[in-house]
């Protein structure tokens, strides 16, 4: 069985809350409000909260459309 290469991991499918905040320059409290109101969908991995990259990108595009 072949081991995954670093290149196969370069495209993330989900971001942690910290990664989302850093990537989109959004505060943790704003991020949790977006999760609470259903704007973003939360994934749970044990106690860790994740946000799908596709959901994050859709949210970001919606900001451009609203401007």
KEVEX-33619 format. One line per field, with one value per atom (N, C-alpha, C): chain; residue number from 1; x, y, z; residue in three letters. Coordinates in nm, 2 decimals. Example, Ala and Ser with C-alpha at 12.3 -4.5 7.8 and 13.67 -1.06 7.14 Angstrom:
<rs>
mol: [A_A_A_A_A_A]
seq: [1_1_1_2_2_2]
u: [1.32_1.23_1.32_1.28_1.37_1.29]
v: [-0.57_-0.45_-0.33_-0.22_-0.11_0.00]
w: [0.78_0.78_0.78_0.71_0.71_0.79]
type: [ala_ala_ala_ser_ser_ser]
</rs>
This chain:
<rs>
mol: [A_A_A_A_A_A_A_A_A_A_A_A_A_A_A_A_A_A_A_A_A_A_A_A_A_A_A_A_A_A_A_A_A_A_A_A_A_A_A_A_A_A_A_A_A_A_A_A_A_A_A_A_A_A_A_A_A_A_A_A_A_A_A_A_A_A_A_A_A_A_A_A_A_A_A_A_A_A_A_A_A_A_A_A_A_A_A_A_A_A_A_A_A_A_A_A_A_A_A_A_A_A_A_A_A_A_A_A_A_A_A_A_A_A_A_A_A_A_A_A_A_A_A_A_A_A_A_A_A_A_A_A_A_A_A_A_A_A_A_A_A_A_A_A_A_A_A_A_A_A_A_A_A_A_A_A_A_A_A_A_A_A_A_A_A_A_A_A_A_A_A_A_A_A_A_A_A_A_A_A_A_A_A_A_A_A_A_A_A_A_A_A_A_A_A_A_A_A_A_A_A]
seq: [1_1_1_2_2_2_3_3_3_4_4_4_5_5_5_6_6_6_7_7_7_8_8_8_9_9_9_10_10_10_11_11_11_12_12_12_13_13_13_14_14_14_15_15_15_16_16_16_17_17_17_18_18_18_19_19_19_20_20_20_21_21_21_22_22_22_23_23_23_24_24_24_25_25_25_26_26_26_27_27_27_28_28_28_29_29_29_30_30_30_31_31_31_32_32_32_33_33_33_34_34_34_35_35_35_36_36_36_37_37_37_38_38_38_39_39_39_40_40_40_41_41_41_42_42_42_43_43_43_44_44_44_45_45_45_46_46_46_47_47_47_48_48_48_49_49_49_50_50_50_51_51_51_52_52_52_53_53_53_54_54_54_55_55_55_56_56_56_57_57_57_58_58_58_59_59_59_60_60_60_61_61_61_62_62_62_63_63_63_64_64_64_65_65_65_66_66_66_67_67_67]
u: [0.08_0.00_0.09_0.06_0.14_0.10_0.20_0.18_0.14_0.05_0.01_0.13_0.14_0.25_0.21_0.30_0.27_0.18_0.20_0.12_-0.03_-0.06_-0.20_-0.27_-0.19_-0.24_-0.25_-0.19_-0.19_-0.32_-0.42_-0.55_-0.64_-0.66_-0.74_-0.89_-0.97_-1.11_-1.19_-1.12_-1.18_-1.08_-1.13_-1.04_-1.08_-0.99_-1.02_-1.07_-1.13_-1.18_-1.06_-0.95_-0.83_-0.78_-0.78_-0.74_-0.84_-0.97_-1.07_-1.05_-1.03_-1.01_-0.89_-0.78_-0.66_-0.67_-0.73_-0.75_-0.84_-0.95_-1.05_-1.05_-0.95_-0.93_-1.06_-1.12_-1.24_-1.22_-1.28_-1.26_-1.33_-1.28_-1.34_-1.49_-1.52_-1.66_-1.75_-1.70_-1.78_-1.79_-1.69_-1.69_-1.80_-1.80_-1.90_-2.04_-2.06_-2.19_-2.23_-2.14_-2.17_-2.21_-2.15_-2.18_-2.32_-2.34_-2.47_-2.59_-2.57_-2.69_-2.71_-2.62_-2.63_-2.57_-2.50_-2.44_-2.32_-2.25_-2.15_-2.19_-2.16_-2.19_-2.08_-2.10_-2.00_-1.99_-1.86_-1.83_-1.76_-1.79_-1.72_-1.64_-1.52_-1.43_-1.38_-1.46_-1.44_-1.48_-1.39_-1.42_-1.38_-1.31_-1.27_-1.38_-1.39_-1.49_-1.42_-1.47_-1.42_-1.52_-1.47_-1.55_-1.51_-1.60_-1.56_-1.51_-1.40_-1.34_-1.45_-1.53_-1.63_-1.73_-1.77_-1.86_-1.80_-1.67_-1.60_-1.59_-1.56_-1.55_-1.68_-1.79_-1.92_-1.96_-1.93_-1.96_-1.88_-1.75_-1.67_-1.72_-1.76_-1.81_-1.94_-2.02_-2.15_-2.12_-2.00_-1.96_-1.94_-1.87_-1.84_-1.97_-2.07_-2.19_-2.27_-2.26_-2.34_-2.28_-2.15_-2.08_-2.13]
v: [-0.12_0.00_0.12_0.21_0.34_0.43_0.50_0.61_0.73_0.81_0.94_1.03_1.11_1.20_1.34_1.42_1.56_1.63_1.61_1.68_1.65_1.52_1.48_1.55_1.60_1.66_1.82_1.87_2.01_2.08_2.01_2.07_2.02_2.11_2.07_2.07_1.99_1.98_2.05_2.07_2.14_2.22_2.32_2.41_2.41_2.42_2.44_2.58_2.61_2.75_2.84_2.80_2.89_2.92_2.81_2.83_2.91_2.90_2.98_3.13_3.15_3.29_3.35_3.28_3.33_3.35_3.26_3.27_3.38_3.40_3.50_3.63_3.63_3.75_3.78_3.68_3.69_3.65_3.72_3.68_3.55_3.49_3.36_3.38_3.49_3.52_3.53_3.60_3.61_3.48_3.40_3.26_3.18_3.18_3.10_3.16_3.29_3.34_3.29_3.28_3.23_3.08_3.01_2.87_2.85_2.94_2.93_2.97_3.07_3.11_3.03_2.93_2.84_2.89_3.00_3.05_2.96_2.91_2.80_2.67_2.56_2.43_2.38_2.33_2.28_2.13_2.09_1.94_1.92_1.81_1.78_1.66_1.66_1.55_1.54_1.46_1.46_1.60_1.67_1.80_1.91_1.88_1.98_2.02_2.15_2.20_2.23_2.18_2.20_2.27_2.34_2.41_2.37_2.32_2.28_2.39_2.37_2.47_2.52_2.44_2.48_2.57_2.55_2.63_2.77_2.77_2.89_2.98_2.91_2.99_3.04_2.96_3.01_3.13_3.13_3.24_3.37_3.34_3.46_3.52_3.43_3.48_3.56_3.52_3.59_3.73_3.75_3.89_3.98_3.92_4.00_4.04_3.95_3.98_4.08_4.09_4.18_4.32_4.33_4.46_4.55]
w: [0.00_0.00_0.00_-0.09_-0.10_0.01_0.06_0.16_0.09_0.15_0.08_0.08_-0.03_-0.04_0.02_0.04_0.10_0.00_-0.13_-0.23_-0.21_-0.17_-0.16_-0.04_0.06_0.17_0.16_0.05_0.04_0.02_-0.04_-0.05_0.07_0.16_0.28_0.24_0.31_0.28_0.39_0.51_0.62_0.70_0.76_0.84_0.98_1.07_1.21_1.23_1.34_1.37_1.36_1.42_1.42_1.27_1.19_1.05_0.98_1.00_0.93_0.97_1.10_1.15_1.08_1.08_1.02_0.87_0.80_0.65_0.61_0.68_0.64_0.73_0.82_0.90_0.98_1.04_1.12_1.26_1.36_1.50_1.53_1.64_1.69_1.72_1.79_1.82_1.70_1.60_1.47_1.41_1.41_1.35_1.42_1.55_1.63_1.61_1.58_1.55_1.41_1.32_1.18_1.19_1.28_1.30_1.37_1.47_1.55_1.46_1.37_1.29_1.16_1.14_1.03_0.90_0.91_0.79_0.74_0.84_0.82_0.88_0.82_0.88_0.96_1.08_1.16_1.15_1.14_1.15_1.28_1.35_1.48_1.46_1.51_1.51_1.66_1.74_1.88_1.93_2.00_2.05_1.95_1.84_1.75_1.65_1.63_1.53_1.40_1.29_1.16_1.07_0.97_0.88_0.74_0.66_0.52_0.44_0.37_0.28_0.18_0.12_0.02_0.09_0.21_0.28_0.31_0.35_0.38_0.26_0.14_0.02_-0.03_-0.01_-0.05_0.04_0.17_0.26_0.21_0.18_0.13_0.00_-0.09_-0.22_-0.19_-0.09_-0.06_-0.01_0.05_0.10_-0.02_-0.12_-0.24_-0.32_-0.32_-0.39_-0.32_-0.18_-0.10_-0.11_-0.15_-0.15_-0.26]
type: [unk_unk_unk_unk_unk_unk_unk_unk_unk_unk_unk_unk_unk_unk_unk_unk_unk_unk_unk_unk_unk_unk_unk_unk_unk_unk_unk_unk_unk_unk_unk_unk_unk_unk_unk_unk_unk_unk_unk_unk_unk_unk_unk_unk_unk_unk_unk_unk_unk_unk_unk_unk_unk_unk_unk_unk_unk_unk_unk_unk_unk_unk_unk_unk_unk_unk_unk_unk_unk_unk_unk_unk_unk_unk_unk_unk_unk_unk_unk_unk_unk_unk_unk_unk_unk_unk_unk_unk_unk_unk_unk_unk_unk_unk_unk_unk_unk_unk_unk_unk_unk_unk_unk_unk_unk_unk_unk_unk_unk_unk_unk_unk_unk_unk_unk_unk_unk_unk_unk_unk_unk_unk_unk_unk_unk_unk_unk_unk_unk_unk_unk_unk_unk_unk_unk_unk_unk_unk_unk_unk_unk_unk_unk_unk_unk_unk_unk_unk_unk_unk_unk_unk_unk_unk_unk_unk_unk_unk_unk_unk_unk_unk_unk_unk_unk_unk_unk_unk_unk_unk_unk_unk_unk_unk_unk_unk_unk_unk_unk_unk_unk_unk_unk_unk_unk_unk_unk_unk_unk_unk_unk_unk_unk_unk_unk_unk_unk_unk_unk_unk_unk]
</rs>
